[in-house]
């Protein structure tokens, strides 16, 4: 029986720790709920909507960008193998069957290979701009919610201070009990607005950094594609005869 005492004691300790953590989380939720109500639900609800919508746009962008990330080295290797064999159509199929903006841009470059290097570079630049717009779609709304959330908090602060001064004017007394309610509303709305803006700003910076990484890899891949095509004389062999 002795060899069972220590494992049972460990399990009991873990169970008590989990129960204590759950109780703390429940208490934390209750405090958050109380502060949300005390901060004037009219302003707090708008700030909460900004947080929910901002998180929805952020999650959508993060998922989309993760799906858009492509192993450019492997893709270029497969395209290079086709071009070395003179199989331009095979290279097009490789680029077309690979998901992501980088593969799409490379496909556009390969599609104009018969028109010469200038046409290839022009097609890459033009379609690259289109892909950039698709990658940055929705960022303007995230930036809007980042700007609106603290502004709503500050608006709640101003209204809370106005309420405090109205109570002072009505009661004719400057006691803490008279102004405490208005000041509490003012501080809570500001805090919630700033917290929402901070959360969305962190996610926004992550998304922008992700986009920059994809664009940099895209530019490197397009430069490498033009070099591969020039090395294997693709421009001269596919140029249409006049």
SERO-4910 file (N, C-alpha, C, O; in steps of 0.05 Angstrom, whole numbers):
BEGIN
 pado doro    nc1    nc2    nc3   cac1   cac2   cac3    cc1    cc2    cc3    oc1    oc2    oc3
  Unk    A     16    -24      0      0      0      0     17     25      0      9     46    -10
  Unk    A     41     23     11     58     47     14     65     59    -14     67     83    -17
  Unk    A     69     40    -33     78     50    -59     55     65    -74     60     78    -94
  Unk    A     30     63    -63      8     77    -75      3    104    -62    -12    121    -73
  Unk    A     15    109    -39      9    134    -24     20    158    -39      6    178    -42
  Unk    A     45    156    -49     57    179    -62     42    187    -88     36    210    -92
  Unk    A     36    167   -106     20    175   -130     -7    186   -123    -16    205   -137
  Unk    A    -20    175   -102    -46    186    -95    -43    214    -84    -61    231    -89
  Unk    A    -22    220    -69    -17    247    -59    -13    266    -82    -23    289    -81
  Unk    A      2    258   -102      8    275   -125    -18    281   -140    -24    304   -148
  Unk    A    -35    260   -144    -60    264   -158    -79    283   -142    -93    299   -154
  Unk    A    -79    280   -116    -95    297    -99    -86    326   -101   -102    344   -103
  Unk    A    -59    330   -101    -48    357   -104    -56    369   -131    -63    393   -132
  Unk    A    -54    354   -152    -61    364   -178    -91    371   -179    -98    391   -191
  Unk    A   -108    354   -167   -136    359   -167   -143    385   -152   -159    401   -161
  Unk    A   -130    388   -128   -135    413   -113   -125    437   -128   -138    458   -128
  Unk    A   -102    435   -142    -91    457   -158   -110    464   -181   -115    488   -186
  Unk    A   -121    444   -194   -139    449   -216   -165    462   -206   -175    480   -219
  Unk    A   -175    453   -183   -199    465   -172   -194    494   -164   -211    511   -168
  Unk    A   -170    499   -152   -164    526   -144   -161    544   -168   -171    567   -168
  Unk    A   -149    534   -190   -146    550   -214   -173    556   -227   -178    578   -236
  Unk    A   -191    536   -227   -218    540   -238   -233    561   -221   -248    577   -232
  Unk    A   -230    560   -195   -243    580   -177   -232    608   -183   -248    627   -183
  Unk    A   -206    610   -187   -194    636   -193   -204    647   -220   -210    671   -222
  Unk    A   -206    629   -240   -216    638   -266   -245    647   -264   -253    666   -276
  Unk    A   -261    632   -247   -289    640   -244   -291    667   -230   -307    684   -237
  Unk    A   -274    671   -209   -274    697   -195   -265    719   -214   -276    741   -214
  Unk    A   -245    713   -231   -236    733   -250   -257    741   -270   -260    764   -277
  Unk    A   -273    721   -279   -295    727   -298   -316    744   -284   -327    762   -297
  Unk    A   -322    738   -259   -342    753   -245   -333    782   -241   -349    801   -244
  Unk    A   -307    786   -235   -297    813   -233   -298    828   -259   -306    851   -260
  Unk    A   -291    814   -280   -292    826   -307   -321    834   -314   -326    855   -325
  Unk    A   -339    816   -308   -368    821   -314   -378    845   -298   -392    862   -308
  Unk    A   -370    846   -272   -379    869   -255   -368    895   -265   -382    915   -267
  Unk    A   -342    895   -273   -330    920   -283   -342    928   -310   -345    952   -316
  Unk    A   -349    908   -326   -362    914   -352   -389    928   -347   -396    948   -361
  Unk    A   -405    918   -327   -431    930   -322   -427    958   -308   -441    977   -315
  Unk    A   -408    959   -290   -403    985   -276   -393   1007   -294   -397   1030   -289
  Unk    A   -380    999   -316   -369   1019   -334   -389   1030   -354   -380   1042   -374
  Unk    A   -414   1027   -350   -436   1036   -367   -437   1018   -392   -421   1021   -411
  Unk    A   -455    999   -392   -456    979   -413   -460    990   -440   -453    977   -460
  Unk    A   -471   1014   -443   -475   1026   -469   -449   1030   -484   -446   1023   -508
  Unk    A   -429   1041   -470   -403   1045   -482   -386   1019   -483   -372   1013   -502
  Unk    A   -389   1004   -461   -374    979   -460   -382    959   -482   -366    945   -492
  Unk    A   -408    959   -488   -418    941   -509   -406    948   -536   -399    931   -552
  Unk    A   -404    974   -542   -392    983   -567   -363    975   -569   -353    966   -590
  Unk    A   -349    979   -546   -321    971   -546   -318    941   -549   -300    932   -563
  Unk    A   -336    926   -537   -336    897   -540   -341    888   -569   -328    870   -579
  Unk    A   -359    902   -582   -364    897   -611   -340    902   -628   -333    887   -646
  Unk    A   -325    924   -621   -300    930   -635   -280    907   -632   -266    899   -651
  Unk    A   -278    897   -607   -260    874   -602   -268    849   -618   -251    836   -630
  Unk    A   -294    843   -618   -303    818   -631   -298    820   -661   -288    802   -674
  Unk    A   -306    843   -673   -302    847   -702   -273    848   -710   -264    836   -730
  Unk    A   -257    862   -693   -228    863   -698   -215    836   -697   -198    830   -714
  Unk    A   -222    820   -677   -211    793   -675   -220    776   -698   -205    759   -708
  Unk    A   -245    779   -708   -255    764   -730   -238    770   -755   -230    751   -770
  Unk    A   -232    795   -761   -216    802   -784   -187    792   -780   -175    783   -799
  Unk    A   -177    794   -756   -149    785   -751   -147    755   -755   -128    746   -768
  Unk    A   -165    740   -744   -165    711   -747   -167    703   -776   -153    685   -786
  Unk    A   -185    716   -791   -188    710   -820   -162    715   -835   -154    700   -852
  Unk    A   -149    738   -829   -124    745   -843   -102    725   -836    -87    717   -853
  Unk    A   -100    718   -810    -79    699   -802    -82    672   -815    -63    661   -825
  Unk    A   -107    662   -816   -112    636   -829   -105    638   -859    -92    620   -870
  Unk    A   -114    660   -872   -109    663   -900    -80    665   -907    -70    653   -926
  Unk    A    -65    680   -890    -36    684   -896    -21    658   -890     -1    652   -904
  Unk    A    -29    643   -870    -16    617   -866    -20    598   -889     -2    583   -896
  Unk    A    -45    599   -900    -50    582   -924    -35    592   -948    -29    577   -966
  Unk    A    -30    618   -949    -17    630   -972     13    626   -972     27    630   -992
  Unk    A     24    618   -949     53    614   -947     61    590   -962     50    568   -959
  Unk    A     81    593   -980     90    571   -997    120    567   -994    135    586   -989
  Unk    A    128    542   -995    157    536   -995    168    544  -1023    168    528  -1041
  Unk    A    178    568  -1025    187    579  -1051    212    564  -1061    214    561  -1086
  Unk    A    229    555  -1044    253    540  -1053    245    514  -1067    255    508  -1088
  Unk    A    226    500  -1055    217    475  -1067    202    480  -1093    205    466  -1113
  Unk    A    186    502  -1094    171    509  -1118    190    516  -1140    186    507  -1163
  Unk    A    210    533  -1135    229    541  -1155    245    517  -1165    252    515  -1189
  Unk    A    251    499  -1147    266    475  -1155    250    458  -1175    261    449  -1195
  Unk    A    224    455  -1170    207    439  -1188    204    454  -1215    205    441  -1236
  Unk    A    200    480  -1214    198    495  -1239    224    495  -1254    224    492  -1279
  Unk    A    247    497  -1240    273    497  -1253    278    471  -1267    290    470  -1289
  Unk    A    269    449  -1255    273    422  -1268    258    421  -1294    268    410  -1314
  Unk    A    234    432  -1295    218    432  -1320    231    450  -1341    232    443  -1364
  Unk    A    241    473  -1332    253    492  -1351    279    482  -1362    286    487  -1385
  Unk    A    295    468  -1345    320    456  -1355    315    436  -1377    331    432  -1395
  Unk    A    292    422  -1375    285    403  -1395    270    416  -1419    262    402  -1438
  Unk    A    267    442  -1418    253    457  -1440    223    454  -1439    210    460  -1459
  Unk    A    212    444  -1417    184    439  -1415    170    463  -1401    166    463  -1377
  Unk    A    165    484  -1417    152    508  -1406    124    502  -1396    115    512  -1376
  Unk    A    109    486  -1412     82    480  -1404     81    464  -1378     63    468  -1361
  Unk    A    101    446  -1374    102    432  -1349    108    450  -1326     97    447  -1304
  Unk    A    125    471  -1330    131    490  -1309    106    506  -1303    101    513  -1279
  Unk    A     90    512  -1323     64    527  -1318     46    510  -1301     33    520  -1283
  Unk    A     44    484  -1307     26    467  -1292     35    465  -1263     18    464  -1245
  Unk    A     61    464  -1258     71    463  -1231     63    488  -1216     54    487  -1193
  Unk    A     67    512  -1228     59    537  -1215     29    539  -1212     20    549  -1191
  Unk    A     14    530  -1232    -15    532  -1230    -27    514  -1209    -47    521  -1196
  Unk    A    -15    491  -1205    -26    471  -1185    -17    477  -1157    -27    464  -1138
  Unk    A      1    496  -1153     11    503  -1126     -5    527  -1115     -6    548  -1129
  Unk    A    -17    524  -1092    -33    547  -1081    -14    569  -1070      9    564  -1064
  Unk    A    -25    593  -1068    -10    615  -1057     -4    637  -1077     -3    632  -1101
  Unk    A      0    661  -1068      5    684  -1086     32    682  -1101     33    690  -1124
  Unk    A     52    670  -1089     78    668  -1102     76    650  -1127     86    658  -1148
  Unk    A     62    628  -1124     58    610  -1147     42    624  -1169     47    620  -1193
  Unk    A     22    640  -1161      5    654  -1181     22    674  -1197     19    676  -1221
  Unk    A     39    688  -1183     56    708  -1196     76    694  -1215     80    703  -1237
  Unk    A     87    672  -1206    106    657  -1223     91    646  -1248    103    646  -1270
  Unk    A     67    638  -1244     51    628  -1267     47    650  -1288     49    645  -1312
  Unk    A     41    674  -1278     37    696  -1297     63    702  -1312     62    708  -1336
  Unk    A     85    701  -1298    111    705  -1312    116    684  -1333    125    690  -1355
  Unk    A    111    658  -1326    115    637  -1345     95    639  -1369    102    632  -1391
  Unk    A     72    649  -1364     51    651  -1385     60    671  -1406     51    668  -1429
  Unk    A     76    690  -1399     86    710  -1418    114    705  -1427    128    723  -1437
  Unk    A    124    681  -1423    152    675  -1429    158    677  -1459    180    684  -1467
  Unk    A    138    672  -1476    142    674  -1505    145    702  -1515    152    707  -1538
  Unk    A    139    722  -1498    139    750  -1507    165    764  -1499    168    788  -1505
  Unk    A    183    750  -1486    209    762  -1479    211    770  -1450    190    771  -1436
  Unk    A    235    777  -1441    239    784  -1412    224    808  -1403    215    809  -1380
  Unk    A    222    828  -1421    208    853  -1412    178    847  -1406    167    857  -1387
  Unk    A    166    831  -1423    138    824  -1419    135    807  -1393    115    811  -1379
  Unk    A    154    790  -1388    153    773  -1364    155    791  -1339    139    788  -1320
  Unk    A    173    810  -1339    177    827  -1316    152    845  -1312    143    850  -1289
  Unk    A    141    855  -1334    117    872  -1332     93    856  -1321     78    866  -1304
  Unk    A     90    831  -1330     68    815  -1320     72    808  -1291     53    809  -1275
  Unk    A     97    803  -1282    102    797  -1254     96    821  -1237     84    818  -1215
  Unk    A    104    845  -1245     99    869  -1230     69    875  -1228     59    881  -1206
  Unk    A     55    873  -1250     27    879  -1251     11    859  -1233     -5    868  -1217
  Unk    A     16    834  -1237      1    814  -1221     10    813  -1192     -6    807  -1174
  Unk    A     35    821  -1187     45    823  -1160     30    844  -1144     24    841  -1120
  Unk    A     23    866  -1158      7    887  -1145    -21    877  -1137    -32    884  -1116
  Unk    A    -32    861  -1155    -58    850  -1149    -57    832  -1125    -75    833  -1107
  Unk    A    -37    815  -1123    -34    797  -1101    -29    812  -1075    -38    804  -1053
  Unk    A    -14    834  -1076     -9    851  -1053    -36    862  -1042    -40    862  -1018
  Unk    A    -53    870  -1060    -79    880  -1051    -96    858  -1038   -110    864  -1018
  Unk    A    -94    834  -1048   -109    812  -1036    -97    805  -1008   -112    798   -990
  Unk    A    -71    806  -1005    -59    800   -980    -66    821   -958    -70    814   -935
  Unk    A    -69    846   -967    -74    868   -948   -104    873   -944   -112    891   -930
  Unk    A   -121    856   -956   -150    860   -954   -158    856   -925   -151    837   -911
  Unk    A   -174    875   -915   -184    874   -888   -167    888   -867   -176    893   -845
  Unk    A   -143    896   -874   -125    910   -855   -136    937   -848   -133    946   -825
  Unk    A   -150    950   -867   -161    977   -861   -182    976   -839   -185    994   -823
  Unk    A   -197    954   -838   -218    951   -818   -205    946   -790   -214    956   -770
  Unk    A   -184    930   -790   -170    925   -764   -158    951   -754   -161    957   -730
  Unk    A   -146    967   -772   -135    993   -764   -158   1012   -754   -154   1027   -735
  Unk    A   -181   1010   -766   -204   1026   -757   -212   1019   -729   -217   1037   -713
  Unk    A   -214    993   -723   -222    985   -696   -201    992   -675   -207    999   -652
  Unk    A   -175    991   -683   -154    999   -665   -156   1029   -658   -151   1037   -635
  Unk    A   -165   1045   -677   -168   1074   -672   -193   1080   -657   -194   1098   -640
  Unk    A   -215   1065   -663   -241   1071   -651   -242   1063   -622   -254   1077   -605
  Unk    A   -231   1040   -615   -234   1029   -587   -224   1049   -566   -240   1055   -547
  Unk    A   -200   1060   -567   -192   1080   -546   -208   1106   -548   -213   1119   -528
  Unk    A   -217   1113   -572   -233   1138   -575   -260   1134   -560   -270   1152   -547
  Unk    A   -272   1110   -563   -297   1105   -548   -292   1105   -518   -308   1115   -503
  Unk    A   -268   1094   -510   -261   1095   -482   -259   1123   -472   -268   1130   -450
  Unk    A   -246   1140   -487   -242   1168   -479   -269   1183   -479   -274   1200   -462
  Unk    A   -287   1175   -498   -314   1187   -497   -328   1180   -472   -341   1196   -459
  Unk    A   -326   1154   -464   -338   1146   -438   -326   1161   -415   -339   1167   -396
  Unk    A   -299   1166   -417   -286   1182   -395   -298   1209   -393   -304   1219   -371
  Unk    A   -302   1223   -416   -313   1250   -415   -341   1249   -405   -349   1266   -388
  Unk    A   -357   1230   -414   -385   1229   -404   -386   1222   -375   -403   1233   -360
  Unk    A   -368   1204   -366   -367   1198   -337   -360   1222   -320   -372   1226   -299
  Unk    A   -341   1239   -329   -334   1263   -315   -357   1283   -315   -362   1297   -295
  Unk    A   -372   1285   -337   -395   1302   -339   -416   1293   -318   -428   1310   -305
  Unk    A   -421   1267   -317   -440   1257   -297   -431   1263   -269   -448   1270   -252
  Unk    A   -405   1261   -264   -395   1267   -237   -400   1297   -230   -409   1303   -208
  Unk    A   -395   1315   -249   -399   1343   -243   -429   1350   -241   -437   1367   -226
  Unk    A   -446   1335   -256   -475   1340   -254   -484   1332   -226   -502   1345   -215
  Unk    A   -473   1310   -215   -481   1302   -188   -472   1322   -167   -486   1328   -148
  Unk    A   -448   1333   -172   -438   1353   -153   -457   1378   -154   -463   1389   -133
  Unk    A   -465   1385   -179   -482   1408   -181   -510   1403   -169   -521   1421   -156
  Unk    A   -520   1379   -172   -546   1372   -161   -546   1371   -131   -563   1382   -117
  Unk    A   -526   1357   -120   -524   1353    -91   -513   1377    -77   -521   1383    -54
  Unk    A   -495   1391    -90   -482   1414    -78   -461   1406    -58   -455   1421    -39
  Unk    A   -449   1382    -62   -429   1372    -43   -407   1359    -60   -413   1346    -80
  Unk    A   -382   1362    -51   -359   1351    -65   -348   1326    -51   -324   1321    -51
  Unk    A   -366   1310    -38   -357   1287    -24   -350   1264    -44   -360   1264    -66
  Unk    A   -332   1246    -36   -324   1225    -54   -347   1207    -62   -347   1197    -85
  Unk    A   -366   1203    -45   -389   1186    -52   -405   1197    -76   -417   1182    -91
  Unk    A   -405   1223    -78   -421   1236    -99   -408   1232   -127   -421   1226   -146
  Unk    A   -381   1235   -128   -367   1235   -154   -356   1207   -160   -346   1203   -182
  Unk    A   -356   1188   -141   -343   1163   -146   -355   1148   -170   -340   1136   -186
  Unk    A   -381   1148   -172   -394   1133   -194   -385   1143   -222   -378   1127   -239
  Unk    A   -386   1169   -226   -378   1180   -251   -349   1176   -258   -342   1169   -281
  Unk    A   -332   1179   -238   -303   1174   -242   -298   1145   -249   -280   1139   -265
  Unk    A   -312   1127   -236   -308   1098   -241   -315   1091   -269   -301   1077   -283
  Unk    A   -338   1103   -279   -346   1099   -307   -324   1109   -325   -317   1096   -345
  Unk    A   -313   1133   -319   -293   1145   -335   -268   1128   -337   -257   1124   -359
  Unk    A   -259   1117   -315   -234   1101   -315   -238   1074   -328   -221   1065   -343
  Unk    A   -261   1061   -323   -265   1034   -334   -268   1034   -364   -257   1017   -377
  Unk    A   -282   1053   -375   -285   1055   -404   -258   1060   -417   -252   1049   -439
  Unk    A   -241   1076   -405   -215   1082   -416   -197   1056   -416   -184   1050   -435
  Unk    A   -198   1042   -394   -182   1018   -391   -190    997   -412   -173    986   -425
  Unk    A   -216    992   -414   -226    972   -433   -219    980   -462   -212    963   -478
  Unk    A   -222   1006   -468   -216   1015   -495   -186   1011   -502   -180   1003   -524
  Unk    A   -169   1017   -483   -140   1014   -487   -132    985   -489   -116    977   -506
  Unk    A   -145    968   -473   -139    939   -474   -146    927   -501   -131    912   -513
  Unk    A   -170    935   -512   -178    926   -538   -159    935   -560   -151    920   -577
  Unk    A   -151    961   -558   -132    972   -578   -105    958   -577    -93    953   -598
  Unk    A    -96    951   -553    -70    938   -550    -71    910   -562    -52    901   -576
  Unk    A    -92    895   -556    -95    868   -567    -95    868   -597    -81    853   -610
  Unk    A   -112    886   -609   -114    887   -638    -88    897   -651    -81    889   -673
  Unk    A    -74    916   -637    -49    926   -648    -28    904   -650    -13    903   -670
  Unk    A    -26    887   -630     -7    865   -630    -13    847   -653      5    839   -668
  Unk    A    -38    839   -657    -46    822   -679    -41    835   -706    -33    822   -725
  Unk    A    -47    861   -707    -42    876   -732    -13    876   -740     -6    872   -764
  Unk    A      4    881   -721     33    881   -727     43    853   -736     60    851   -753
  Unk    A     31    832   -723     38    805   -732     30    800   -761     45    788   -776
  Unk    A      6    809   -768     -5    805   -795     12    820   -815     19    810   -836
  Unk    A     19    845   -809     36    861   -827     63    848   -831     74    847   -853
  Unk    A     75    838   -809    100    825   -811     98    799   -828    116    793   -844
  Unk    A     76    785   -826     71    761   -842     69    768   -871     80    755   -888
  Unk    A     55    790   -877     52    799   -905     79    807   -917     85    800   -940
  Unk    A     95    822   -901    122    830   -910    139    805   -917    153    805   -937
  Unk    A    137    785   -900    152    761   -906    144    747   -932    161    738   -947
  Unk    A    117    746   -936    107    733   -961    116    750   -985    124    738  -1006
  Unk    A    114    776   -983    122    793  -1006    151    791  -1012    159    790  -1035
  Unk    A    168    790   -991    197    788   -995    204    761  -1009    220    761  -1028
  Unk    A    191    740  -1000    195    714  -1013    185    714  -1042    197    702  -1060
  Unk    A    163    728  -1046    152    730  -1073    171    745  -1092    176    736  -1115
  Unk    A    183    767  -1082    202    782  -1099    227    766  -1105    237    766  -1127
  Unk    A    237    752  -1084    261    735  -1089    255    713  -1109    271    706  -1126
  Unk    A    231    701  -1107    223    679  -1126    221    689  -1154    229    676  -1173
  Unk    A    209    713  -1158    206    724  -1185    233    730  -1198    238    725  -1221
  Unk    A    252    741  -1182    279    747  -1192    293    721  -1200    306    719  -1220
  Unk    A    290    700  -1182    302    674  -1188    290    662  -1213    304    649  -1229
  Unk    A    263    665  -1217    250    654  -1241    262    666  -1266    267    652  -1286
  Unk    A    264    693  -1267    275    706  -1291    304    696  -1296    311    692  -1319
  Unk    A    320    693  -1275    347    683  -1279    347    654  -1290    363    648  -1307
  Unk    A    329    637  -1280    327    610  -1289    319    609  -1319    330    594  -1335
  Unk    A    300    626  -1326    291    627  -1353    313    637  -1372    316    627  -1394
  Unk    A    328    657  -1363    350    667  -1379    372    647  -1382    384    643  -1403
  Unk    A    378    633  -1360    400    613  -1360    393    590  -1380    411    579  -1393
  Unk    A    368    582  -1381    360    559  -1398    350    568  -1425    338    553  -1440
  Unk    A    355    594  -1432    348    604  -1459    319    601  -1465    311    595  -1488
  Unk    A    302    604  -1445    273    601  -1450    262    624  -1467    245    619  -1484
  Unk    A    273    648  -1464    263    671  -1479    268    667  -1509    251    673  -1526
  Unk    A    292    657  -1516    299    654  -1544    285    630  -1557    278    631  -1581
  Unk    A    281    609  -1541    269    585  -1553    239    586  -1556    227    572  -1572
  Unk    A    226    604  -1539    197    605  -1540    187    630  -1554    163    634  -1557
  Unk    A    205    647  -1563    197    671  -1577    183    664  -1603    195    649  -1619
  Unk    A    160    674  -1609    146    667  -1634    160    677  -1658    172    699  -1658
  Unk    A    159    662  -1679    172    670  -1704    155    690  -1719    130    689  -1719
  Unk    A    169    710  -1731    155    730  -1746    154    723  -1776    143    738  -1792
***
